[in-house]
């Protein structure tokens, strides 16, 4: 069984594949470089957060109007004024607020201030939010009310109908209460209530508080606007539901806090304009900066995270007309590179775009007094965002924190540019190196194959030296090997010539002594001898006869080669030669039965019919010697005129294993007992093989399928 052979070129290609370790190492190096860049970015972000926090340390005026000094924040009571992008049109249409739906708070049973009947959500509940634009606060109330009652037109009382209360601490620190009680849907203003009573008694109209009251299918919508400057940070809203205007019975009062009690008012956190002015210059810092109070609520914000990429990477200048290299790079190389690399996203989902409160480990640690940083993924997992937080101290107390955010898109873009250039260089090195190694391996392999072919062509299948190996003038190992092979082959040719001529020389030299001995024995046999002496003479004569036959057999192969070289080639019919030889075998060997089976007629080949018959004689003689007496020897001609075969079958002992091909070589015999009368040198099948090769045929010997004997097959194939 042939072993799997790996050529020299394949081996060199395999070992050159280790060059691919170079891009891997470069790839790992760039990743390590990115890690260091991230560490540097993290330290820079912490430094930025520290610098901003330093500008806010020990400045209580920036926080004293806020709710930052409270120990806790009450959801639904302590409100947050969200920044809105444009002024709200006061028309009772809540569509202006649609993009802020996520900020709306639901008020229901848990926000009841007063209840005279069993609470039903469909009787009174609402959604509410506050926004800030410029110097105004805007408030929205989407109220669910199954029975809306407006104030009667001729009524001086404003508490026998549904109404909205607004309570606040004004800029002077006074507690003020207002009521909005319209007679119909439309524009509304608030009434300032008398401060000497807790009842609903109007004092005067307050035109600074403006709004619109619009009835809907499920209740009503209220939009309000009031100046930021008329209030401090404390405020409360409450809606009272009255279903019977005659009795004026208030079923429920639902709101953010009790508007009748100054101490129960909630707060409203308005993003600080002063802090925003401080942060305004940071919009050029390529980062998003937040300032939060100790309750994690946003006091100010600057910058956008989409453009906060960290490092600024200059794109490569693209020529107006693409060169062939740019075309190759853009159309072929970069698409392959980015099967491994990832491009920084041009856009990603920012889950904190409209956030009014921040959370996270970095925020918690900063509010605990420890600067911290945090890596996180965007909501769609496209971008990596780094946030760094630093505490803000007032009187050695943490009053808030500065949070600075950036993406790693700049680092990723820089990494990709470095990897692109590295891949270009490494690809060029690998391609040129591999191509050079391949060409070198091909050159070496071609020279070795040429030397191999010359070595194989110098010796034929029978082992004779029929050619020569040309010496190479190249001064390397392969050239030296070719010269060595030429020298060895020359010496082997001389030695083989000596061996080939030795048989004929021995035969020639021994013929005369054998003839002398043989004539002397003949003369002795004519004289009278005793029985013992006569026996010795007979045995000596048998020995000299055997020696003569050995000499004849030794020179037969040499004579056959000469005969083949001198034979005239002619066209003859194989079936006719088989028929004639079969008849001769029946006469020559009457102790065997010969059967001829021919499927073909007039099958012609070119060659020498007398040599063809000699080949058959050798094979049949071998079959007779190994077959029992009265056994059948079958000669068959099968196939067609383009590919046919001759099979000679005989009964008898089987061939030893692994000896089928060896039996066709010279001096090979498997006879267990030597015939005393006929010497055997193992040349019969070898001579048959030589004649078969002369006729462009292939001869094989094998055991029969039923293991009853041996079959010799001579195969002929013609194109």
DAHUBEL-V488397 format. One record per pair of residues at least 12 apart in sequence whose ideal C-beta (glycine too) atoms are under 6 Angstrom apart, sorted by the first residue. I is the first residue (numbers start at 1). J is the second residue. Records with the same first field share a line. If there is no record, write none. Layout:
# DAHUBEL-V488397
I=J  J
This chain:
# DAHUBEL-V488397
8=441  445
9=441  445
12=437  441
16=434  437
19=430  433
22=426
23=426
26=422
30=415  418  419
34=411  415
37=411
41=310
42=373
45=386  388  404
46=371  388
48=404
49=388  390  402  404
50=390
52=402
53=390  392  402
55=278
56=392
57=393
58=394
60=394
62=274  275
63=399
65=233
66=233  269
67=233  267  269
68=293  399
73=295
76=105  111
77=256  257  266
78=266  267
79=130  268
80=269  297  356
81=130  132  137  268  270
82=103  131  356
83=132  271
84=131  133
87=133
88=138
90=211  212  223
91=212
92=212  214  221
94=142  221
97=140
103=129
104=127  129
105=128
106=127
107=126  254
108=121  125
111=254
112=254
113=238  253  255  258
114=253
115=252
116=251
117=251
122=146
123=146
124=145  241  252  254
125=144
126=141  142  143
127=142
128=141
132=270
135=228
136=225  227
137=226  228
138=225
139=224
140=223
141=222
142=221
143=219  220
144=218  219
145=219
147=243
148=162  215  220
149=161  162  242  245
150=183  184
151=181  183
153=183
158=179  181  200  202
159=200
160=245  248
161=181  242  245
162=241  242
163=179  181  240
164=180  239
165=179  238  259
166=178  237
167=236  259
168=231  235
169=232  234
170=231
175=262
177=193
178=190  192  206  209
179=191  193  200
182=213
185=213  214  215
187=212
188=211  213
189=205  207  210
190=206  209
191=205
192=204  206
198=260
208=227  230
209=226
210=225
211=223  224
233=267
234=265  267
235=268
236=256  257  259  265  266
237=255  256
238=253  255  259
239=254
240=253
269=297
271=299  300
272=299  300
275=291  299  300
276=300
279=300  302
282=302
283=302  303
286=308
287=303  308  404  406
288=303  305  308  405
289=302  303  404
290=403
291=402
292=358  400  401
293=400
294=367  399  400
296=357  358
297=357
298=356
305=350  405
308=406
309=407  409  410
310=406  410  411
311=410  411  414
313=410  413  414
337=423
341=416
344=409  412  413
345=382  383
348=378  380  382  383
349=378  379  380
351=379
360=374
361=374
362=374  387  389
363=389
366=389  390  391  401
367=398  401
369=391  398
371=390
372=389
373=388
374=387
383=407
384=408
385=405  407
386=406
387=403  405
388=404
389=401  403
390=402
447=478
451=482
454=469
458=489
465=493  496
469=485  486  489
471=483  486
503=554  555  558
504=555  558
507=551  554  555
510=551
514=547  548
517=544
518=544
521=540  541
524=537
525=537
546=679
549=679
550=679
553=681
557=683
560=687
564=694
567=608
569=606
571=604  606
572=609
573=602  604
574=603  605
575=598  601  603  637
577=609  612  613
581=613  616
582=594  596  635
585=620
589=624
591=629
592=624  633
593=632
594=633
595=632  634
596=635
597=636
598=637
599=638
600=637
603=641
607=695
611=691
615=688  691
618=684  687  688
619=648  688  712
622=684
623=648  650
626=652
627=650  651  652
631=651
633=650
634=649
635=648
642=718
643=717
644=716
645=713  715
646=714
647=711  713
648=712
649=711
650=709  710
651=708  709
652=709
654=703
655=703  710
660=701  702
663=685  701
664=685  689
666=683  686
667=682
668=682
669=682
692=714
697=714  716
698=715
699=714
700=713
